[in-house]
Amino acid sequence: MNKLINNLFEKDSVIKIVSILTAILIWFVVLDANNPFEERTIAVPLTSNMDILQSRSLQIVGTQLPTSVDIKIKGRRSNIQGVTANDFKIAVDLSGVTDSGYKRISIEQPEYTGDKDIIIMGISPSSVSLNFERIIGKQYPVNVEFTGSLPAGYEIINLRVEPSNVILEEKESSISQVSKVVAYVNLDEADDNKELVIRGSVLDDDGRPLKQFEGKVPVIVTFNLAKKVPVTVTTTGKPANDHYLKSIKSSLSEVRVIGSRSVLDGIKSISAETIDITDKSESFTIPLIIKPPKGATVYKEDSEKLTAEVIMEKFITRTFNVSPGAVSIYGGDTSGAMEYRITNTVIPISVKGRVEDVNAIRNGDIRLSIRVNNLEPGEHEVPLSVHVPDTVTLVGEYSVNVMITALPVTDPNNPGL
């Protein structure tokens, strides 16, 4: 055996080969001791084509795409210590997502851009489970709802809201909860020409605000404060002969006056310009012009409708046939020596006035009287004093025929003579 080994080493080429292999072995031993193989994990930012979801009206909900991926590498200590996260590119491709629902998306293998001699052992996570939901837009009207209260007779007019409609864009599950969009206005603070910038509230079917829409619906609400007040109408002038103003009928009994709360509180009624009825004999209609107090205006819609129907009527004349027995006789003889008798069968008395006043008169409302002072026996025409109610006017002058008869004188001591 020794002889065989000695023969082997006697050959130069064999000795050289063995020497080289021995040197290499020794180099590896030394290298493993000073620069061994090691493993290292590096957190590398994860990129994605998230914008493709927006173009498809999709959004990740309830889950999250990781911000980084752990990459496990192996290599000599001197090599892996010089590797950084910037030496890698790793992405997740979302282009395959086209509809809603849970999807498991694979993370692409990392791309190493460095110059170190390393081995990529694996990544974590290698895939992610994501929930996708479609983003939809839906239009809703903006409703104005009032809180608080106004005093009696007050109201809000010229109410405007901008925008009158809003489009809400959110994930489909959120939009399905929306019942209405409301702008709340506190009437306790209402004043004229109020302009309010309000954050609209998006409510569900139970009237509860949906927090995901909070602050996303800015609206401007404008309005005027108005108060209903009665309209007073006066006239000037004298109607045509035998005519009178029966009544004035306004098309509106009240008009709305716009102003600040302080101004409106002081207005109890409002007057129209005086209507001239000079020489008027026929009924007519005329627009009413209002002169509001300083700081107030009449609501245009009311002022355009405000007219007055001035009703003129002619006095009527009616004749009452009064019995002569209703005439009171004054100034006559009180001794019983004279007899006074009105010979008229009836006494016609005419009065003039408004229809309703004349028709309300009765015979008993007319009082007649005469005076017979110093009249001798015989027939006389005596002026008749007529008193009628103040609501009507007596037409003409009157007299009656009175027969005065002297009665025989009887001696109380001798009744037979």
C-alpha positions in Angstrom: 0.0 0.0 0.0 2.8 2.4 0.9 4.5 1.5 -2.2 1.4 2.4 -4.2 1.1 5.8 -2.6 4.8 6.5 -3.2 4.4 5.6 -6.8 1.4 7.9 -7.1 3.3 10.9 -5.7 6.2 10.2 -8.0 4.0 11.4 -10.8 4.2 15.3 -11.1 0.9 15.8 -12.7 -1.0 14.0 -10.1 0.7 15.9 -7.4 -0.2 19.2 -9.0 -3.9 18.3 -9.2 -4.0 17.1 -5.7 -2.4 20.3 -4.6 -4.9 22.5 -6.4 -7.9 20.6 -5.0 -6.4 20.8 -1.6 -6.0 24.5 -2.0 -9.5 25.0 -3.2 -10.8 23.0 -0.3 -8.8 25.0 2.1 -10.1 28.3 0.5 -13.7 27.2 0.9 -13.1 26.3 4.5 -11.6 29.7 5.1 -14.4 31.4 3.1 -17.1 29.7 5.0 -15.6 30.7 8.2 -15.1 34.4 7.3 -18.0 35.0 4.7 -20.6 32.3 5.3 -24.0 31.9 3.5 -26.8 33.7 5.3 -30.5 34.4 4.8 -32.2 37.8 5.2 -35.8 39.2 5.0 -36.3 42.6 3.5 -39.6 44.6 3.6 -40.1 46.0 0.1 -42.9 48.5 -0.8 -45.7 47.0 -2.8 -46.9 48.9 -5.8 -50.2 48.4 -7.7 -52.2 49.7 -10.6 -54.9 51.0 -8.2 -56.0 53.6 -10.7 -57.5 50.9 -12.9 -60.1 50.4 -10.2 -61.2 54.0 -10.3 -61.7 53.9 -14.1 -64.0 50.9 -13.5 -65.8 52.6 -10.6 -64.6 50.0 -8.2 -63.1 50.4 -4.7 -61.5 48.1 -2.1 -63.7 47.9 1.0 -63.4 46.2 4.3 -59.9 44.9 3.4 -56.6 46.5 2.7 -53.9 46.1 0.2 -50.6 45.6 2.1 -48.1 48.4 1.8 -45.1 46.1 1.7 -44.1 42.5 1.0 -41.4 40.6 2.9 -38.8 39.1 0.4 -36.5 36.4 1.8 -33.0 36.3 0.2 -29.9 34.1 0.6 -26.2 34.7 -0.2 -22.8 35.4 1.2 -22.8 37.7 4.1 -20.9 40.4 2.3 -23.5 40.3 -0.6 -26.8 40.3 1.3 -25.6 43.0 3.7 -25.3 45.3 0.7 -28.9 44.6 -0.6 -31.6 47.2 0.1 -35.4 47.5 -0.5 -34.6 49.8 -3.4 -33.0 46.9 -5.2 -36.3 45.2 -5.7 -39.6 46.0 -7.6 -42.7 44.1 -6.6 -46.3 44.7 -7.7 -49.8 43.4 -7.6 -51.8 43.5 -10.8 -55.5 44.5 -10.4 -56.3 44.6 -14.1 -58.1 41.3 -13.8 -60.7 42.8 -11.4 -63.8 43.7 -13.3 -66.7 43.3 -10.9 -67.7 43.4 -7.2 -66.9 40.7 -4.6 -64.1 39.0 -2.8 -61.1 38.1 -5.0 -57.7 36.5 -4.2 -55.0 38.3 -6.1 -51.5 36.9 -6.6 -48.5 39.1 -5.9 -46.1 39.0 -8.8 -42.6 37.7 -8.3 -40.1 40.4 -7.3 -37.7 41.8 -9.8 -34.1 42.2 -8.5 -32.3 45.2 -10.0 -29.1 45.1 -7.8 -25.7 43.7 -8.7 -25.1 41.3 -5.8 -25.0 37.6 -6.1 -28.1 36.5 -4.2 -30.8 34.0 -4.3 -34.5 35.0 -3.8 -36.0 32.3 -1.6 -39.6 33.5 -1.5 -42.1 36.3 -0.6 -44.7 36.8 2.1 -47.6 37.2 1.5 -47.7 35.7 -1.9 -51.3 36.7 -2.5 -54.0 38.8 -0.9 -57.7 38.4 -0.4 -59.6 41.7 -1.2 -63.2 42.8 -1.3 -64.2 45.0 -4.2 -67.3 47.1 -4.4 -68.6 49.2 -7.2 -68.9 53.0 -6.8 -72.2 54.4 -8.1 -73.6 57.9 -8.4 -77.3 58.7 -7.7 -79.1 62.0 -7.8 -81.2 63.2 -4.8 -83.3 66.3 -4.3 -82.3 68.6 -1.4 -85.2 69.0 0.9 -85.4 71.9 3.3 -86.8 71.0 6.7 -87.5 73.5 9.5 -86.8 73.3 13.2 -88.1 75.8 15.7 -91.2 77.9 15.0 -92.3 81.4 13.8 -94.8 83.7 15.6 -98.4 83.5 14.4 -99.0 85.2 11.0 -95.3 84.8 10.0 -94.1 82.6 7.2 -91.1 81.8 5.0 -91.4 82.8 1.3 -89.1 82.9 -1.7 -87.4 79.7 -0.4 -84.5 78.7 -2.6 -81.9 76.0 -2.2 -78.7 75.7 -4.3 -78.1 73.1 -5.6 -81.6 71.8 -5.7 -80.3 68.4 -6.5 -77.1 66.6 -5.6 -75.3 63.6 -6.9 -73.9 61.3 -4.2 -71.1 59.0 -5.3 -70.2 56.2 -2.9 -69.9 52.5 -2.8 -73.1 50.7 -3.7 -73.8 49.4 -0.2 -73.7 53.0 1.2 -75.9 54.4 -1.6 -78.5 51.8 -0.9 -78.9 53.1 2.7 -79.7 56.7 1.5 -83.3 57.8 2.0 -83.1 61.6 1.5 -80.9 64.6 1.7 -82.0 67.4 4.1 -81.0 71.0 4.8 -82.2 72.0 8.3 -83.2 75.6 8.9 -83.8 76.9 12.4 -86.9 79.2 12.3 -86.1 80.6 15.7 -83.2 82.5 14.0 -85.1 83.3 10.8 -84.8 86.9 9.6 -85.3 88.8 6.3 -83.0 88.0 3.3 -81.4 85.2 5.2 -78.6 83.3 3.3 -77.4 80.2 5.1 -74.5 78.0 4.1 -75.5 74.6 5.4 -74.0 71.2 5.4 -76.7 69.0 4.1 -77.5 65.8 6.1 -77.8 62.5 4.3 -80.4 60.3 6.1 -81.3 56.7 6.1 -84.9 55.3 6.3 -85.0 55.8 10.0 -83.9 59.5 9.8 -80.4 58.9 11.1 -77.5 60.7 9.5 -75.1 58.5 7.4 -71.6 59.4 8.7 -69.8 58.4 5.4 -71.6 61.4 3.8 -71.0 63.9 6.6 -69.7 67.2 5.3 -70.0 66.2 1.7 -73.2 68.1 0.8 -72.7 71.9 1.1 -75.9 73.8 0.1 -77.0 77.5 0.3 -80.5 78.2 1.5 -82.0 81.7 0.9 -85.5 82.9 1.9 -87.5 86.0 3.0 -89.4 86.4 6.2 -93.0 87.6 5.7 -95.9 88.5 7.9 -99.6 88.5 6.9 -101.4 91.7 7.8 -104.9 93.0 7.0 -105.4 95.6 4.3 -107.4 98.8 5.2 -109.1 100.7 2.4 -110.5 104.3 2.6 -112.4 106.5 0.2 -112.6 110.2 -0.6 -115.2 112.3 -2.4 -119.0 112.2 -2.7 -120.9 109.8 -5.0 -123.3 110.9 -7.6 -126.7 112.2 -6.4 -128.9 109.5 -4.8 -126.0 107.0 -4.8 -123.9 105.7 -2.0 -120.9 103.5 -1.3 -122.3 100.1 -0.3 -119.1 98.2 0.3 -115.5 97.6 -0.8 -114.4 94.1 -1.4 -110.7 93.4 -1.5 -109.4 90.5 -3.5 -107.2 89.7 -0.6 -108.1 90.3 3.0 -104.4 90.1 4.0 -101.1 90.6 2.2 -97.7 89.3 3.0 -95.2 92.0 3.9 -91.5 91.2 3.7 -89.0 92.7 6.1 -86.8 92.1 9.1 -88.3 90.6 12.3 -87.9 94.0 14.1 -89.8 95.9 11.3 -92.5 93.3 10.9 -93.2 93.1 14.6 -94.3 96.7 14.5 -96.8 96.3 11.6 -100.4 95.5 12.6 -102.1 96.4 9.4 -101.3 98.1 6.1 -103.2 100.9 4.2 -103.9 101.2 0.6 -104.0 104.5 -1.3 -107.3 106.3 -0.9 -110.0 105.5 -3.6 -111.8 108.5 -5.1 -115.5 107.9 -5.5 -116.4 111.5 -6.5 -119.6 111.4 -8.7 -119.4 107.6 -9.0 -122.7 105.9 -9.7 -121.6 102.5 -11.0 -119.6 99.8 -9.3 -116.0 99.5 -10.4 -112.8 97.5 -9.8 -109.5 99.2 -9.2 -106.0 98.0 -8.3 -105.0 98.7 -4.8 -101.6 100.4 -4.3 -99.9 99.7 -1.0 -97.4 102.1 0.5 -95.6 99.8 3.0 -93.6 101.3 6.0 -89.9 102.0 5.6 -87.9 98.8 5.6 -90.7 96.6 4.3 -92.0 95.5 0.9 -95.2 93.9 -0.2 -94.8 90.4 -1.6 -95.0 90.8 -5.3 -97.3 87.9 -5.9 -99.8 89.5 -3.4 -99.5 93.1 -4.7 -100.2 91.9 -8.3 -103.4 90.2 -7.2 -104.6 93.0 -4.9 -107.6 94.8 -6.2 -110.8 96.4 -4.7 -114.3 96.0 -6.0 -116.1 99.3 -5.1 -119.8 98.6 -5.0 -122.0 101.6 -5.6 -125.8 101.5 -5.2 -128.7 103.9 -5.7 -130.8 104.8 -2.8 -134.4 103.4 -2.9 -137.6 105.2 -2.0 -140.4 103.5 -0.2 -143.8 104.8 0.8 -145.5 103.7 4.0 -149.3 104.2 4.5 -149.6 105.3 8.1 -153.0 105.3 9.8 -154.3 108.8 10.9 -154.7 107.3 14.4 -150.9 107.2 14.7 -150.7 111.0 14.6 -150.1 112.7 17.9 -152.0 116.1 18.3 -150.4 118.8 20.4 -151.6 122.3 21.5 -155.3 121.6 21.4 -158.0 122.6 23.8 -157.8 120.5 26.9 -161.3 121.5 28.4 -163.2 119.1 26.2 -164.9 121.9 24.3 -163.2 121.0 21.0 -163.0 117.8 19.0 -160.1 117.2 16.7 -160.3 114.7 13.9 -157.9 114.0 11.0 -160.0 113.4 7.9 -157.3 111.7 5.8 -158.0 108.0 5.3 -154.3 107.1 5.2 -151.2 109.2 5.4 -148.5 108.2 2.8 -145.0 108.8 4.0 -142.0 108.3 1.7 -138.4 107.6 2.9 -135.2 107.2 1.0 -132.0 105.3 1.9 -130.0 102.1 1.5 -131.9 99.0 0.5 -131.2 97.2 3.7 -132.0 100.2 5.9 -135.3 101.1 4.1 -136.4 97.5 4.1 -135.8 97.4 7.9 -138.3 100.2 8.5 -141.8 99.4 9.9 -144.8 101.7 10.2 -144.3 101.9 13.9 -140.9 103.4 13.4 -142.4 106.5 11.8 -143.7 109.0 14.4 -146.2 111.7 13.2 -147.5 114.7 15.1 -149.3 118.0 14.5 -149.9 121.2 16.4 -153.3 122.8 16.5 -152.6 125.9 18.6 -155.1 128.8 18.1 -157.1 127.0 15.4 -160.8 127.8 15.2 -163.5 125.3 14.6 -163.6 124.2 11.0 -161.4 122.2 8.6 -157.7 123.1 8.4 -154.7 121.9 6.5 -152.0 121.5 9.2 -148.3 120.8 8.6 -147.3 117.2 9.6 -144.2 116.7 11.7 -142.6 113.4 10.6 -139.7 111.7 12.5 -138.1 108.7 10.8 -135.0 106.6 12.0 -131.6 108.1 11.4 -130.7 105.4 8.9 -133.1 106.8 6.3 -134.1 110.2 4.9 -137.6 111.6 4.7 -138.7 112.5 1.2 -140.8 115.6 0.9 -143.0 117.7 3.3 -146.4 116.6 4.6 -149.7 118.0 5.9 -153.0 116.6 7.0 -156.6 117.8 7.1 -158.0 118.4 10.5 -161.6 118.9 11.3 -162.1 120.9 14.5 -165.6 120.8 16.0 -166.9 122.9 18.9 -168.8 120.7 21.3 -172.0 121.9 23.1 -171.4 123.3 26.6 -173.3 121.5 29.3 -174.3 123.3 32.5 -173.1 120.9 35.3 -175.9 122.3 37.6 -178.6 121.7 35.1 -177.6 118.8 32.8 -181.0 118.9 31.0 -180.4 122.3 29.6 
